[in-house]
Amino acid sequence: MVVCASDRTGAVMNQERRPIEETVSAAARLRQEIKSLRGGLSQAKLAARIGYTRQYVSMAEREGHNLPSRDLVAAIDAAQGGGGRLLSLYEQARQEQRRLRQRNRVGAVPLDPGAGSAGRRGAGRFIAAALDALHRDYQAARYHAVEVGLPDVLQAVAALCENSSGDQHRRALRLRSGVLALRAKLATKLGDGVAAYAAADKALSSAEEAEDAIGRAAASYQLSCALLKLDGIEDAEHNAVESADLVRGDDPAGLTWRGSLTLIAAIIAARRADAAEARARLDHAELLARRLGRDGNIGFSAFGPTNVKIHRMSAAVALEDPDTVLALGEQLDLTAMPEGLHGRQGQYHLDNAWAHGQRKRDAEAVIHLLEAERIAPELLGTSRTARRVLEDLMSRERRQAVPGLRGLAGRVGVLA
């Protein structure tokens, strides 16, 4: 970590003398002020008043989510008579975000066009290390950390591409494809299909220019995910199936990406209620995982036999088959997966929670939701499954019978 001495100046302060409101982040105070200004007005009614959907208002108030857009903040401020307070807090929160990014950046790399070949190789190693660290954060469901760190890496890789040529330029393009694929992955997780599609498309172009077949497969996977987020299910399926067919070789990377693309194609088939096709694709992915021979994480794909089983559970959720989800859950050993895959582990618990909820086993559903929150707290704020389950549980709430439900629903934003 590179931190200038000037960044540390005045960092140590007497906390007892600092006003209480200064110890709370501006982002948190912005959320509180939005909720306060809303008063007794429901999120849906406020959203209708300012011309947004309820989800936008909900995300603006939800802890752990990204900052809302400036336009949304301005609209709420004007509609609810904030007198500019919300906009002031928004600007403070943006400044906080920039300072946090500066403190957490992996390191600053001067990419002087005249730095020479050795300097560019050093920059490439920096970007690769930073990208690996961000991927690990993503797989650990630390999405805010990825959001904070990603802009610096994007800036560094853009400079490297601009100031390199020949083989170094092709390596830079491969790095650019990887960074943009991660950007697409994060945007998909946070519900921004438009940004996800744009990033995945650029990642694919970079991989093709670099003649990187594996990078092309990884970018194509994210492109299918983005298309799904945009409700382009036919295009998503066509892209996944076609891209899987293009992956050649029985080396570990080839098996991994052919298997990963087959898994997303299986989930798509399940979403369009084609159980037979989903099962056939899952069986094919399982065959590829067995040939791989282990629960791996090549290219941060998490592909392997255990991940195939988790996808079987998710496909059963899409097919609305809770009994299969529960049966598969009993067979699955999460300890077989590589360390750090908290997002995958959390998804296992979310799928189990859905299945128990469908069978009206509310206490068991809450236990799985709480375990998902313990493992991957940021996952719950992005998961449609979590919200669906909590909304169902709250609709038939019996507080004494389901301890912990209301607190969890409040933290996820379902009670607002």
C-alpha positions as CSV (number, residue, x, y, z in Angstrom):
1,M,0.0,0.0,0.0
2,V,1.4,3.4,-0.9
3,V,0.3,6.3,1.3
4,C,1.9,9.7,1.1
5,A,3.1,11.2,4.3
6,S,0.8,14.1,3.7
7,D,-2.2,11.8,3.6
8,R,-1.4,10.8,7.2
9,T,-1.0,14.4,8.5
10,G,-3.6,15.0,11.1
11,A,-4.9,11.5,10.9
12,V,-4.6,10.9,14.7
13,M,-7.2,12.9,16.4
14,N,-8.7,13.1,19.9
15,Q,-11.9,11.1,19.3
16,E,-13.4,12.4,22.6
17,R,-13.2,16.0,21.3
18,R,-14.7,15.3,17.9
19,P,-18.4,15.9,17.6
20,I,-20.5,12.8,17.4
21,E,-21.9,13.6,14.0
22,E,-18.4,13.7,12.5
23,T,-17.7,10.1,13.6
24,V,-20.6,8.9,11.4
25,S,-19.8,8.7,7.7
26,A,-21.4,11.2,5.4
27,A,-22.8,8.3,3.4
28,A,-24.6,7.0,6.6
29,R,-25.9,10.5,7.4
30,L,-27.1,10.9,3.8
31,R,-29.1,7.7,4.2
32,Q,-30.5,8.8,7.5
33,E,-31.5,12.2,6.2
34,I,-33.2,10.8,3.1
35,K,-35.2,8.5,5.4
36,S,-35.9,11.3,7.8
37,L,-37.1,13.7,5.0
38,R,-39.4,10.9,3.7
39,G,-41.1,10.9,7.0
40,G,-44.4,9.0,7.0
41,L,-44.4,8.9,3.2
42,S,-43.9,5.3,1.8
43,Q,-40.9,4.6,-0.5
44,A,-43.3,3.9,-3.3
45,K,-45.2,7.2,-2.9
46,L,-41.9,9.2,-2.7
47,A,-40.6,7.4,-5.8
48,A,-43.8,8.2,-7.7
49,R,-43.5,11.9,-6.6
50,I,-40.0,12.3,-8.0
51,G,-40.4,10.0,-11.1
52,Y,-38.2,7.1,-10.0
53,T,-39.0,3.5,-9.0
54,R,-39.4,2.4,-5.4
55,Q,-36.2,0.3,-5.7
56,Y,-34.1,3.4,-6.3
57,V,-35.4,5.0,-3.1
58,S,-34.9,1.8,-1.2
59,M,-31.3,1.5,-2.4
60,A,-30.6,5.1,-1.5
61,E,-31.6,4.3,2.1
62,R,-30.1,0.9,2.4
63,E,-26.9,0.5,4.4
64,G,-23.9,-0.9,2.6
65,H,-25.3,0.0,-0.9
66,N,-23.6,2.4,-3.3
67,L,-24.1,6.1,-3.1
68,P,-27.3,7.1,-5.0
69,S,-27.0,9.2,-8.1
70,R,-26.7,13.0,-7.6
71,D,-29.9,13.4,-9.7
72,L,-31.9,11.2,-7.4
73,V,-30.6,13.0,-4.3
74,A,-31.4,16.4,-5.9
75,A,-34.9,15.2,-6.7
76,I,-35.6,14.0,-3.2
77,D,-34.1,17.2,-1.7
78,A,-36.4,19.4,-3.9
79,A,-39.5,17.3,-3.4
80,Q,-39.2,17.1,0.4
81,G,-37.9,20.5,1.1
82,G,-34.4,19.5,2.1
83,G,-33.0,23.0,1.4
84,G,-29.9,21.6,-0.1
85,R,-29.0,19.4,2.9
86,L,-29.0,16.2,0.9
87,L,-26.9,17.6,-1.8
88,S,-24.3,18.9,0.7
89,L,-24.2,15.4,2.4
90,Y,-23.9,13.8,-1.0
91,E,-20.8,15.9,-1.9
92,Q,-19.3,15.1,1.5
93,A,-19.9,11.4,0.9
94,R,-18.3,11.6,-2.5
95,Q,-15.2,13.2,-1.0
96,E,-15.1,10.5,1.7
97,Q,-15.3,7.9,-1.1
98,R,-12.3,9.5,-2.9
99,R,-10.2,9.6,0.3
100,L,-11.0,6.0,1.1
101,R,-10.0,5.0,-2.5
102,Q,-6.8,6.9,-2.1
103,R,-6.0,5.1,1.2
104,N,-7.0,1.6,0.0
105,R,-5.4,1.7,-3.5
106,V,-2.8,-1.0,-4.0
107,G,-0.2,1.5,-5.2
108,A,0.3,4.3,-7.6
109,V,2.2,3.5,-10.8
110,P,3.6,6.4,-12.9
111,L,3.0,5.3,-16.5
112,D,5.3,7.8,-18.2
113,P,5.4,7.0,-22.0
114,G,9.2,7.3,-21.7
115,A,9.5,5.0,-18.7
116,G,10.8,2.2,-20.9
117,S,10.0,-1.5,-21.2
118,A,11.1,-2.3,-17.7
119,G,8.7,0.3,-16.3
120,R,5.8,-1.1,-18.3
121,R,6.5,-4.6,-17.1
122,G,6.4,-3.4,-13.6
123,A,3.1,-1.6,-14.3
124,G,1.8,-4.9,-15.7
125,R,2.7,-6.8,-12.6
126,F,1.1,-4.1,-10.4
127,I,-2.1,-4.3,-12.4
128,A,-2.2,-8.1,-12.3
129,A,-1.7,-8.1,-8.5
130,A,-4.3,-5.4,-8.0
131,L,-6.8,-7.3,-10.2
132,D,-6.2,-10.5,-8.3
133,A,-6.8,-8.7,-5.0
134,L,-10.1,-7.2,-6.3
135,H,-11.2,-10.6,-7.6
136,R,-10.6,-12.1,-4.1
137,D,-12.6,-9.2,-2.6
138,Y,-15.5,-9.9,-5.0
139,Q,-15.5,-13.6,-4.3
140,A,-15.6,-12.8,-0.6
141,A,-18.7,-10.7,-1.3
142,R,-16.8,-7.5,-0.4
143,Y,-18.5,-5.6,-3.2
144,H,-17.9,-2.1,-1.8
145,A,-14.1,-2.7,-1.6
146,V,-14.2,-3.7,-5.3
147,E,-16.1,-0.6,-6.2
148,V,-13.6,1.6,-4.3
149,G,-10.5,0.0,-5.8
150,L,-11.6,-0.7,-9.4
151,P,-11.3,2.9,-10.8
152,D,-7.6,3.1,-10.0
153,V,-6.9,-0.2,-11.7
154,L,-9.0,0.8,-14.7
155,Q,-7.0,4.0,-15.0
156,A,-3.7,2.2,-14.7
157,V,-4.5,-0.4,-17.4
158,A,-5.8,2.3,-19.8
159,A,-2.4,4.1,-19.5
160,L,-0.5,0.8,-19.9
161,C,-2.4,0.0,-23.1
162,E,-1.8,3.5,-24.5
163,N,2.0,3.4,-23.8
164,S,2.8,-0.1,-24.9
165,S,3.3,-1.9,-28.2
166,G,4.0,-5.4,-29.6
167,D,3.8,-8.3,-27.1
168,Q,3.6,-5.9,-24.2
169,H,0.5,-4.3,-25.8
170,R,-1.1,-7.7,-26.2
171,R,-0.4,-8.5,-22.5
172,A,-1.9,-5.1,-21.6
173,L,-5.0,-5.8,-23.6
174,R,-5.4,-9.1,-21.8
175,L,-5.2,-7.3,-18.5
176,R,-7.7,-4.7,-19.8
177,S,-10.1,-7.5,-20.7
178,G,-9.8,-8.9,-17.2
179,V,-10.3,-5.6,-15.4
180,L,-13.4,-4.8,-17.6
181,A,-14.8,-8.3,-17.0
182,L,-14.6,-7.7,-13.3
183,R,-16.3,-4.3,-13.8
184,A,-19.1,-6.1,-15.6
185,K,-19.3,-8.7,-12.9
186,L,-19.7,-6.0,-10.2
187,A,-22.2,-4.0,-12.2
188,T,-24.3,-7.1,-12.7
189,K,-24.2,-7.9,-9.0
190,L,-25.3,-4.4,-8.2
191,G,-28.2,-4.5,-10.6
192,D,-26.9,-2.2,-13.4
193,G,-27.4,-4.2,-16.5
194,V,-26.5,-1.3,-18.9
195,A,-23.1,-0.7,-17.3
196,A,-22.5,-4.5,-17.1
197,Y,-23.2,-5.0,-20.8
198,A,-21.0,-2.0,-21.8
199,A,-18.1,-3.3,-19.7
200,A,-18.5,-6.9,-20.9
201,D,-18.6,-5.9,-24.5
202,K,-15.4,-3.9,-24.1
203,A,-13.8,-6.8,-22.3
204,L,-14.7,-9.1,-25.2
205,S,-13.3,-6.6,-27.8
206,S,-10.0,-6.4,-25.8
207,A,-9.7,-10.1,-25.6
208,E,-10.3,-10.6,-29.3
209,E,-7.7,-7.9,-30.1
210,A,-5.2,-9.6,-27.9
211,E,-6.1,-13.0,-29.5
212,D,-6.8,-14.4,-26.0
213,A,-9.2,-17.3,-26.3
214,I,-9.6,-17.7,-22.5
215,G,-10.1,-14.0,-22.0
216,R,-12.8,-14.1,-24.7
217,A,-14.5,-17.0,-22.8
218,A,-14.4,-15.1,-19.5
219,A,-15.8,-11.9,-21.1
220,S,-18.5,-13.9,-22.9
221,Y,-19.6,-15.3,-19.6
222,Q,-20.0,-11.8,-18.2
223,L,-21.8,-10.7,-21.4
224,S,-24.4,-13.5,-20.8
225,C,-24.9,-12.4,-17.2
226,A,-25.4,-8.8,-18.3
227,L,-27.9,-9.8,-21.0
228,L,-29.8,-11.8,-18.4
229,K,-29.9,-8.7,-16.1
230,L,-31.4,-6.8,-19.1
231,D,-34.0,-9.5,-19.7
232,G,-32.4,-10.6,-22.9
233,I,-32.7,-14.3,-22.1
234,E,-32.6,-15.5,-25.7
235,D,-29.4,-13.5,-26.5
236,A,-27.8,-14.5,-23.2
237,E,-28.5,-18.2,-23.9
238,H,-27.3,-18.0,-27.5
239,N,-24.1,-16.3,-26.5
240,A,-23.3,-18.8,-23.6
241,V,-23.9,-21.9,-25.8
242,E,-21.9,-20.5,-28.8
243,S,-19.1,-19.3,-26.6
244,A,-18.8,-22.7,-24.8
245,D,-18.5,-24.4,-28.2
246,L,-15.6,-22.1,-29.1
247,V,-13.5,-23.1,-26.1
248,R,-11.1,-25.8,-27.2
249,G,-8.7,-28.1,-25.3
250,D,-8.8,-30.3,-22.3
251,D,-6.3,-28.3,-20.3
252,P,-7.6,-26.9,-16.9
253,A,-8.4,-23.5,-18.2
254,G,-10.3,-24.9,-21.2
255,L,-12.3,-27.3,-19.0
256,T,-13.0,-24.5,-16.5
257,W,-14.4,-21.9,-19.0
258,R,-16.3,-24.5,-21.1
259,G,-17.8,-25.7,-17.8
260,S,-18.6,-22.2,-16.5
261,L,-20.3,-21.2,-19.8
262,T,-22.3,-24.4,-19.7
263,L,-23.4,-23.7,-16.1
264,I,-24.8,-20.2,-17.0
265,A,-26.5,-21.8,-20.0
266,A,-28.1,-24.4,-17.6
267,I,-29.4,-21.6,-15.4
268,I,-30.9,-19.8,-18.4
269,A,-32.7,-23.0,-19.5
270,A,-34.1,-23.4,-15.9
271,R,-35.3,-19.8,-16.0
272,R,-37.3,-20.5,-19.1
273,A,-38.7,-23.6,-17.4
274,D,-36.9,-26.1,-19.6
275,A,-36.0,-28.7,-17.0
276,A,-34.7,-31.3,-19.4
277,E,-32.3,-28.9,-21.1
278,A,-31.1,-27.5,-17.8
279,R,-30.5,-31.0,-16.5
280,A,-28.6,-32.0,-19.6
281,R,-26.3,-29.0,-19.4
282,L,-25.7,-29.5,-15.7
283,D,-24.8,-33.1,-16.4
284,H,-22.3,-31.9,-19.0
285,A,-20.8,-29.4,-16.7
286,E,-20.4,-32.1,-14.0
287,L,-18.6,-34.3,-16.5
288,L,-16.2,-31.4,-17.3
289,A,-15.7,-30.8,-13.5
290,R,-14.9,-34.4,-13.0
291,R,-12.3,-34.2,-15.8
292,L,-10.9,-31.2,-14.1
293,G,-10.6,-33.3,-11.0
294,R,-10.9,-30.8,-8.3
295,D,-12.8,-27.8,-6.9
296,G,-10.7,-25.1,-8.6
297,N,-10.8,-21.4,-9.0
298,I,-9.0,-20.9,-12.3
299,G,-9.6,-17.3,-13.5
300,F,-11.6,-16.7,-10.3
301,S,-14.4,-18.9,-11.8
302,A,-14.9,-21.1,-8.7
303,F,-15.6,-23.9,-11.2
304,G,-15.5,-27.5,-9.9
305,P,-17.7,-30.3,-8.7
306,T,-19.0,-28.5,-5.7
307,N,-19.9,-25.4,-7.7
308,V,-21.8,-27.5,-10.2
309,K,-23.9,-28.8,-7.2
310,I,-24.6,-25.3,-6.1
311,H,-25.7,-24.4,-9.6
312,R,-28.0,-27.5,-9.5
313,M,-29.6,-26.0,-6.5
314,S,-30.0,-22.6,-8.1
315,A,-31.5,-24.2,-11.2
316,A,-34.0,-26.0,-9.0
317,V,-34.9,-22.6,-7.4
318,A,-35.5,-21.3,-10.9
319,L,-37.7,-24.3,-11.7
320,E,-39.6,-23.8,-8.4
321,D,-38.6,-27.2,-7.1
322,P,-37.9,-26.8,-3.3
323,D,-37.7,-30.5,-2.6
324,T,-34.8,-30.9,-5.0
325,V,-33.0,-27.9,-3.5
326,L,-33.3,-29.4,0.0
327,A,-32.1,-32.8,-1.1
328,L,-29.1,-31.4,-2.9
329,G,-28.3,-29.2,0.0
330,E,-28.0,-32.2,2.3
331,Q,-25.5,-33.8,-0.1
332,L,-23.2,-30.8,-0.5
333,D,-20.0,-30.2,1.5
334,L,-19.0,-26.5,1.3
335,T,-15.7,-27.2,3.0
336,A,-14.5,-28.8,-0.3
337,M,-14.4,-25.4,-2.0
338,P,-11.3,-23.2,-2.0
339,E,-11.1,-20.7,0.7
340,G,-12.6,-17.2,0.3
341,L,-15.6,-18.1,-1.9
342,H,-18.0,-16.5,0.5
343,G,-20.4,-15.4,-2.2
344,R,-20.8,-19.0,-3.4
345,Q,-21.3,-20.2,0.1
346,G,-23.8,-17.5,0.8
347,Q,-25.8,-18.5,-2.3
348,Y,-26.0,-22.0,-1.0
349,H,-27.7,-20.7,2.1
350,L,-30.0,-18.3,0.2
351,D,-31.2,-21.2,-2.0
352,N,-31.8,-23.3,1.1
353,A,-33.7,-20.4,2.7
354,W,-35.9,-20.2,-0.3
355,A,-36.7,-23.9,-0.3
356,H,-37.5,-24.0,3.5
357,G,-39.7,-20.9,3.0
358,Q,-41.6,-22.6,0.2
359,R,-42.3,-25.5,2.6
360,K,-43.4,-23.0,5.4
361,R,-40.4,-23.9,7.6
362,D,-39.9,-20.3,8.5
363,A,-37.4,-20.9,11.4
364,E,-35.1,-23.0,9.2
365,A,-35.4,-20.3,6.4
366,V,-34.3,-17.6,8.8
367,I,-31.4,-19.7,10.1
368,H,-30.1,-20.0,6.6
369,L,-30.6,-16.3,5.9
370,L,-28.7,-15.4,9.1
371,E,-25.9,-17.8,8.1
372,A,-25.7,-16.1,4.6
373,E,-25.5,-12.7,6.4
374,R,-22.7,-14.0,8.6
375,I,-20.7,-15.3,5.7
376,A,-21.4,-12.7,3.1
377,P,-23.3,-9.7,4.6
378,E,-23.1,-7.6,1.4
379,L,-24.6,-10.4,-0.6
380,L,-28.0,-10.1,1.0
381,G,-28.4,-6.4,-0.1
382,T,-27.9,-7.4,-3.7
383,S,-29.9,-10.7,-3.8
384,R,-33.4,-10.9,-5.2
385,T,-33.8,-14.3,-3.7
386,A,-33.1,-12.9,-0.2
387,R,-35.7,-10.1,-0.6
388,R,-38.3,-12.6,-2.0
389,V,-37.8,-14.9,0.9
390,L,-37.9,-12.1,3.5
391,E,-41.1,-10.6,2.0
392,D,-42.8,-14.0,2.1
393,L,-41.7,-14.6,5.7
394,M,-42.8,-11.2,6.8
395,S,-46.2,-11.7,5.2
396,R,-46.9,-14.6,7.6
397,E,-44.8,-13.4,10.5
398,R,-45.2,-14.8,13.9
399,R,-42.6,-12.9,15.9
400,Q,-42.2,-15.3,18.8
401,A,-42.0,-18.3,16.5
402,V,-39.3,-16.8,14.2
403,P,-36.7,-14.9,16.3
404,G,-34.3,-12.7,14.3
405,L,-36.7,-12.2,11.4
406,R,-37.6,-8.6,11.9
407,G,-34.1,-7.5,12.6
408,L,-32.8,-9.2,9.5
409,A,-35.7,-7.8,7.4
410,G,-34.8,-4.3,8.6
411,R,-31.1,-4.6,7.8
412,V,-31.9,-5.8,4.2
413,G,-34.5,-3.0,3.8
414,V,-37.6,-5.1,3.5
415,L,-39.3,-3.4,6.5
416,A,-39.0,0.2,5.0
